Amino acid sequence: MKKDIAERKDIELLLNSFYDKVRRDEVIGYIFTEIVRVDWEHHIPVICDFWENILFQTTGFTGNPIATHIKLHALTPLTRQHFDRWVQLFTSTVDEHFIGNKAIMAKQRALSIATMMKYKILENSGQDLLNKPN
């Protein structure tokens, strides 16, 4: 039976499952495996800090995800399709494992984050978010 996201170990389960999907994904997997070549042992605890801060208002995260993704966009152009796929995978992973208010919040925040990143990154690169399909 599913439960709500209640503690860090739930976030760890969510993110490990999510990034397992991401690594295999045809749309965005290459970004993580070929372009960035993510050090997962380092990345997972950092991203857990990020989501723990979002869901439980902790203070363990100090990074700048927008700046990181702007740099990534310079290495390989990110598109609306990339962000939309990220949200789709994240949302489906939450739904596979959890149910409840924090699960809903996680999905809402993921959509908000992706929307803000699309706006900041694609606008900075001159792409028109409203009129140019990606």
JOFENBEL-V810785 format. One record per residue. N is the residue number from 0. RES is the residue in three letters. BURIAL is I if it has 24 or more other ideal C-beta (glycine too) atoms within 12 Angstrom, else O. Layout:
# JOFENBEL-V810785
n=N res=RES burial=BURIAL
n=N res=RES burial=BURIAL
This chain:
# JOFENBEL-V810785
n=0 res=MET burial=O
n=1 res=LYS burial=O
n=2 res=LYS burial=O
n=3 res=ASP burial=O
n=4 res=ILE burial=I
n=5 res=ALA burial=O
n=6 res=GLU burial=O
n=7 res=ARG burial=O
n=8 res=LYS burial=O
n=9 res=ASP burial=I
n=10 res=ILE burial=I
n=11 res=GLU burial=O
n=12 res=LEU burial=I
n=13 res=LEU burial=I
n=14 res=LEU burial=I
n=15 res=ASN burial=I
n=16 res=SER burial=I
n=17 res=PHE burial=I
n=18 res=TYR burial=I
n=19 res=ASP burial=O
n=20 res=LYS burial=I
n=21 res=VAL burial=I
n=22 res=ARG burial=I
n=23 res=ARG burial=O
n=24 res=ASP burial=I
n=25 res=GLU burial=O
n=26 res=VAL burial=O
n=27 res=ILE burial=I
n=28 res=GLY burial=O
n=29 res=TYR burial=O
n=30 res=ILE burial=I
n=31 res=PHE burial=I
n=32 res=THR burial=O
n=33 res=GLU burial=O
n=34 res=ILE burial=O
n=35 res=VAL burial=I
n=36 res=ARG burial=O
n=37 res=VAL burial=O
n=38 res=ASP burial=O
n=39 res=TRP burial=O
n=40 res=GLU burial=O
n=41 res=HIS burial=O
n=42 res=HIS burial=I
n=43 res=ILE burial=I
n=44 res=PRO burial=O
n=45 res=VAL burial=I
n=46 res=ILE burial=I
n=47 res=CYS burial=I
n=48 res=ASP burial=I
n=49 res=PHE burial=I
n=50 res=TRP burial=I
n=51 res=GLU burial=I
n=52 res=ASN burial=O
n=53 res=ILE burial=I
n=54 res=LEU burial=I
n=55 res=PHE burial=I
n=56 res=GLN burial=O
n=57 res=THR burial=O
n=58 res=THR burial=O
n=59 res=GLY burial=O
n=60 res=PHE burial=O
n=61 res=THR burial=O
n=62 res=GLY burial=O
n=63 res=ASN burial=O
n=64 res=PRO burial=I
n=65 res=ILE burial=O
n=66 res=ALA burial=O
n=67 res=THR burial=O
n=68 res=HIS burial=I
n=69 res=ILE burial=O
n=70 res=LYS burial=O
n=71 res=LEU burial=I
n=72 res=HIS burial=I
n=73 res=ALA burial=O
n=74 res=LEU burial=O
n=75 res=THR burial=O
n=76 res=PRO burial=O
n=77 res=LEU burial=I
n=78 res=THR burial=I
n=79 res=ARG burial=I
n=80 res=GLN burial=O
n=81 res=HIS burial=I
n=82 res=PHE burial=I
n=83 res=ASP burial=I
n=84 res=ARG burial=I
n=85 res=TRP burial=I
n=86 res=VAL burial=I
n=87 res=GLN burial=I
n=88 res=LEU burial=I
n=89 res=PHE burial=I
n=90 res=THR burial=I
n=91 res=SER burial=O
n=92 res=THR burial=I
n=93 res=VAL burial=I
n=94 res=ASP burial=O
n=95 res=GLU burial=O
n=96 res=HIS burial=I
n=97 res=PHE burial=I
n=98 res=ILE burial=O
n=99 res=GLY burial=O
n=100 res=ASN burial=O
n=101 res=LYS burial=I
n=102 res=ALA burial=I
n=103 res=ILE burial=O
n=104 res=MET burial=O
n=105 res=ALA burial=I
n=106 res=LYS burial=I
n=107 res=GLN burial=O
n=108 res=ARG burial=I
n=109 res=ALA burial=I
n=110 res=LEU burial=O
n=111 res=SER burial=O
n=112 res=ILE burial=I
n=113 res=ALA burial=I
n=114 res=THR burial=O
n=115 res=MET burial=O
n=116 res=MET burial=I
n=117 res=LYS burial=I
n=118 res=TYR burial=O
n=119 res=LYS burial=I
n=120 res=ILE burial=I
n=121 res=LEU burial=I
n=122 res=GLU burial=O
n=123 res=ASN burial=O
n=124 res=SER burial=I
n=125 res=GLY burial=O
n=126 res=GLN burial=I
n=127 res=ASP burial=O
n=128 res=LEU burial=O
n=129 res=LEU burial=O
n=130 res=ASN burial=O
n=131 res=LYS burial=O
n=132 res=PRO burial=O
n=133 res=ASN burial=O
